[in-house]
Amino acid sequence: MSRSFVIWGHFAEITGGEDVRVISESQLAAVLAGLPDDPRVVAGGNFATPDRALRILDETVARYRLFMLNAQKGVPDRDGVVLETPFVGAGMRGREGLRYFPCRLSLVPNLLKETLPPDVVLIQTTVPASGAVSLGIEVNILPAAIEAVRERGGLVIAQFNPRMPFTYGDAVLPADEIDYAIEADRPLAAPEPRPRTGVARRIGQRVASLIPPEATLQLGIGAIPDAVLDSLRGRTGLAVWSEMFSDGVLALERAGALRPDTPITASFAFGSPELYAWMHRNRRVRMLRTEKTNDPALIARRPRLVSVNSALQVDLYAQANAARVRGMIYSGFGGQTDFVVGALHSPGGRAIIALPSWHPKAEVSTVIPRLAGPVTSFQHSFIVSEQGTAAIWGHDASEQARQIIDHVAHPSVRDGLREAGRELGFHLP
C-alpha cells in the first residue's frame, strides 16, 4: 500500500524533532477512505483504545479486519467488520464470526510480522514532546505492530491525548514514526472496581504465604491477584516483573514493600486515575514490549520469580483452563503460559494457579475430573483455593490428584472426584 496521501491541516512543531501531521477528524476520514479494500487494522487494546480514531475508521471504511488485545466494550459490531484477537476481552466476547488465534502473548508480535500483517496501526499516545511521544499505559504488541506496518508500507495513526501518562522504556516512540494524528483530550478508561470477597481474601492470604522473601512478582488480572497484593503490603524487598499491573502495585510501592533500586517492569497497565497520575514521568516504571516482558528465558533469569494466575477450572491432572467456558472461547492464553514456564525455570521460582473452589454464578465446582477442552497451562508448583493449597511440583500424578481433591476442591464434590479419579487410573484412597 502506498503512503502517498494528500496531507491537510496544520503542522504541529515538535522541539528537536520532526513535524507531526495533525489533522482534523474529517481530514482523517478522507485519509482512511483511501485505504485498500478490506484492510487489517491493529488498534491499541485494554484501556488505551484510541476510541475516537477507531470511530472515524468505522464510519468511513465499509469493510475491514480489526485486530486488538483484550478489547473493551464499545468495539464496532456490524456487518463488514471482522474481529481478530489472540486474547478476547469484553468487547469481543461472544461475537459471531470472531477470529480467535490461539497464541502465547510472547509470540503475538511474530503473528503480526509473519501471518497477519497490518495495513494500519491506531495508537493512543501522549502529546509530542522533545521529538517523541509515549505509548503510556499500553506498550504490549504495539511496537511490533508498528514495525510490521512499516514493512508493509502502511500507516501509523495516533490519537494525541494530554491525559495519557508519559512512561519510559519501549513506550517512547519517535514522533516521526507517526503519519497522521488527531487531538482528543479525554479521560482514560478505567476498569470497574472489583468487590473483594471473603473467598478472594482467603485465597490471597494463602498465596502470599507461598511467596518467598525478596521475590519478583507476576500477577494476572482479577480479584484474586489483587487480594494477593493486599496480603503482601507488610513485606519488604519485593520486585515486579509482569505483563501488566494495576493499583495493587501502587499500594505495595506506597507501603514500602518494593525494592527502591529495581524498576517496576511491565508491558501494559490499567487502573484508577490515581495510578495513571503516579505513572506519569515516573522513572520507577519501565514499560517494555511484550517480546521482553513475556520471554520465558528473560523471566527465568529473575531469581524467585513467582507467577500468580487465575483459572476457570483445574482438573485432577493439575491442568488449568483459563480460556474457555462450556467450550466457547472466553479469553485466551494471554501471558499465563509464558510466565508459568519462566517461573518454573527461575532459581527459587514458583508458578501458582489460584481460583475459588466453587463458581457461585454457575453453581458448579471449579475442580473437575478432566478438562474437556484445550489446556491453558500445566505443571504448576501449587494450586490454591479458599479450601487450601495443593503442592503439585515434585509429586507423582496420583499424589497431585489427591492433594487437589483434599485441599483445593469444595467438600461437597470430593467423594465424586475420588470416584472419577479412580476411573481415570489415579491411585486414590
N, C-alpha and C positions, 0 to 999 in steps of 0.2 A: 504493500500500500504506500502510495506516495505521501509525503509530508508537505507538498507544495500547496498549502491552503492560503487563501487570502486572509490577511491579518487586519482586524478592525480595532477601533478603540484607541486608548492611550497606552503609553508605556510607563510602567512603574519603575523608576530608577532605584537600583539597589546599590548601597555603598560598597565599593570594592568588588562588584560582580557584574554579571550580565543583566541586560534588560529582561523583564518578565512581561509577557504579553497578557495584560489584564484586560479582559473584555467583558461586555455586558452579558446577561443571560440570553438575550435574543441573538446576540452575535455567536455565543457558544452553540445555540441551536443551529445556526447556519453552518458552523464547522461540522457538527455532528451529522447534519443532513448529507454531507459529502462522503460519509463512510461507505465502504463497500457493503454489498448485501450480506446480511447475517453475520455481523462482526462478533468476535468474542471480546467481552468487556470484563476486566478484573477490577473489582472495587474493594476498597478497604472495608473490613467487616468489624465484628464485635461492636464496640460502642464508638467507633470512629468513622462510621459510614459517611461519605460525602453526600448527604441526602439531597441537597439542592441540585448538585450536578447530576446525580442519578435521576432525579425527577425530570430534568431537562432532557436527558437521554431518552427516558421512557416516553416522553411526549413527542419526541422528534423522530425516533427510529422505530420503524414498524416491526422489524424482526431483529432480534439479537440474542446472544447467549451471555448470561450473567454468571460470573464465577466469583463467589465470596466464601469466606470462612466465618462460621458462626453468625450468619446474618440474623439481624433482629427484626422485629415486626415492622411492617411498612415497605418491605421489598415488593417491587412490581409483581402483580399477579394477573396476567391476562394472556390471551392467545397471542402467539408471536414471540413470547419471552420464554426461553429455555433456561431453567435454573441449574447451575452446576456447583458441586461442592464436595470436598472430602470430609467436611465436618458440618453437620446440619444444625442450624440454630432455629430459634422460634419462628423466624421469618420464612423459613423454607420447609419446616417440618410438616409432613402430611400433604405437601403439594403434589398434585397429579403431574406426572411427567418429569419429576425431579431426577436429574442425573447425578447419582451418588458414586463417587470414585473412592473405593477403599484404598487408603494410603496413610502411612505414618506421616505425621506432621513434618518430620525432618526431611522427608522426600518430596513434599509438595513442590518445592522450587524446581526439582527435576521434572516433575509432571508438567509444569508450565513451560519449561525450556524445551522439552522433548516431544510431548504429546498434545498439550493443549495451549499452544502459543497464543497470546492475546494480541488483539488489534488496538485496543485502547486500555489504559490504566487510569482509573479515577481514584484520587487520593485526597484526604483532608489534612492540611498542614498548618503550621504557624504562618504568620505573615513573614515575608522575607526580611532578613537582617544580615548585614555583612556578607552578602553574596550567597546566602544559604537559607533553607527552610528546615524545619524539623517535622518528622512524621509523628512526633509527640507520643501518644499513648498506644499507637499501633504501628509497629515495625513489621514483625511477623514475616509474611511471604512477600511484602511489597517491594523490597529492593530487588529480589529475584524477578518479580513480575515486570519491574521497570527495565531490567536488563534484557528480559525476553522480548518485550515490546520494541526495544531499541534494535535488537537483531532483526526484527520483522519490519522495521521502518514505520512503526505505528506511533500513536500519540500518548503523551502523558498529560493529563489534565488535573489541575489542582483546585481545590476549594480552600482559599485562604481564610482562616478563622483566627482572629486575635485571641480567642479564648482557649485555643489549643496550647497546652504547655510545651515549652521548648525543652526537649530531652536530648541527651548526648549519645555517643556511640554510633551505631549504624543508623540511628534515626536521622542524622544530619545528612541532608541531600543538597548538592549544589543547585542553586536556583536555575541554572541554565539547562538542567535536565527536564524542566517543565516547559511544555509547548504553549499551553494556554492556562489561564487561571480566571476564576471568578471570585468575588469577595462575598463572604457570608459570615456576619457577626452573629453567632447564635450559641446558646449553651450546649455543651457536650452532653450527650445522653449518658445516663447512669442506670445501673441495674436496680430493680426493685429490691428493697430490703428483704432479706430472708429471715423469717422468725427463727429464733434459736430455741429449739425444743429441748426438753429434758433428755430425750434419746440422743440428740446430737451432742449435747454437753457430756454425757457419759462416754460416748464414743471418743470425743475429743480428749478427754482425760486419759482414757486407756491408750490411745495412740501416743499422746505426749509422754507417757511413761516408757515407751519403747524408743524414744529419740535420745541418743547418747549426748553427753556434753560436747559442745563445740561442733555440733552437726551443721551441715549445709542442707537447707530445706528446699524441697519442691512440693508444692501443693496444688491440687487441681481446683475445680470450680465447685462451689456448693456450700451448704450449711455445715457439713461435717469438716471439711478443710478449715473453714472459718473458726469452728469450735476448737480445732487443734491449736490454731494460732492463739486463741484466747487462753488456752491452758499453758502456753509457753511464756507468758509475759514475765514470769518471775525468773527466767533463765538469763544467762549472760553468755557471750561468746558464740552466738549463732550467726549463720550467714544464709543468704538466699541466692540460689541459682535455679530459676524456674522458667517455664514458658510464659507464665503470667503471674501477676499478683494483684491484690486488691487492698481494701482498707485494713485488713488484719495485719499486713506487713507494716503499715504505718503505725499501728498500735504497738507492735514489737519495737520499732525504732524509738518511739517516744518513751517506752518503758525501759530503754537501755539494754534490751536483750540481744541486739545485733552488734557484731564486731564493727567498731568505728572505722577501721582501716580496710575494710572489704566492701567493695561496691555491691549494691543490690542489683542483681543481674536478671533481666527478663527480656521477653520479646514483645509482650503487649501487657496492658493494664486496663482495668476498668473499676470504677468505684464512685465515690462521692465527689462533689465539687471540692471538698477539703483535700482529698487525695490528689486531685489534679493540680490544685494550687501548690501543694507541697512538692510535686514533681517538677514544677517549672524552674528551669535553670538550676537544678539541684544536682551537683556533681556526685552525690551519693548514689544516684540512679543511673545505671548503664543499660541502655536498650540495644539489644543485638538482634540480628536477623535469625530466623528460625534455624538455618543450617548450623549455626553455632550453639544456640541455647539447647537445641534438641539433639545434637550429635551425641550418640551414646558413648563414643570414645572420649569426648570432652567432658561429659558428665562423669564418667568413670575416673577421671583424673582428680576429682574433688573428694578428699577423704571424708568418710562418714556422711556421704550423700544419702539422705533419707527421702524417698519418694512416697508421698501420701496421695492416693487417688481413690475415688469412689467407684462404685459399680452398681448396676441394676440387679444383677444376680451373680451368685457364685455356685459352683457345683462341687460334688464330692471328689472330683479330680483336681480341685484347687484352681480351677479356671474361672476367669471373670468375664462377664458380659457387661460392657459399659456402653454398648452401641445400639442394641435393638430391643424393641418391646413387641411381644407377640409376633415376631418375625419381621416387623416393619422397622426401617431404619429410624432411630431416634436421634443419634448424634454422629458417632464415628470413632475411629481410633484416637484421633487427636494426638496428644503427646504422651499418652499413657504408656504405649509400647516402648517408646524411646527411653523414657525415664525408668521404667521397670528394668530394662536391660542395663542401662547405665548404672543404676543404683546397685544392682547385684554384682557388678564388676568394680564398684568403688571400694577401696580399702575401708572396712568397717561399715559399709553402706547397707541399707535395708530398703526393701520395696514392700510397702504396706497397702493393702486394699481395705478400705473401711466402708461399712454400709450398715443400715439398720437391719435387724433380723426379720422384720415384717414390714410389708408395704401397706400403710394404713388405708390408702385410697382403693387399691385393688383388693385388699383383704387377702393377700397371699404371702407365702413365705418367700424371702429373697434367696434362701438356700434351697436348691433343688438337686435331685439326684444327678442329672446330666444336662448340660446346656443343649438346647435344641437347635441353636443357630451358631453363627460364627463366634469364635473366641476373640475377645479383645486382647487379653494378656493372660499369662500363666507363670508358674514357678515363682511365686512371691515369697517373701520372707515371713510375713504374717498376714492373716485375715482377721479383722476386728469388727465386732458388732457391740451393741449395748449389753449383750449377754456375756461377752468375754473375748478372749484372744486365742486364736489357733496358731500355733507355731508350725510353719509349713517347711521351710528350708531345712534340709538335713534329715528329714523323717521319711520313712518308707511310705508308699502310697496308702496303705491301709491305715497307718497311724495318722496321716494327714486327714483322711476321711473321718476317722474317729474324732479328731480334735475339732474339725469343722462342725460335726454333729453336736458334740458335747459342749462346745464353747461359743459357737457363732450362731447356730440355728435357734429359732424360737422353740421353747419347750414343747409347745403343742404339736410340733411336726417331727420331733426327734425319733420317736418309735418308727414312724413311717419311713424316715430317711435311713434308719438302720436296716430295715427290711429291704428297701430298694438297693441299698449299698451291697448287701449280701448277694442279691441277684446280679449285681454288676461285677461280682468277683472279689470285693473287698472282704478281708478277714476282720469282722467286727463282732464284739461280744454280744 
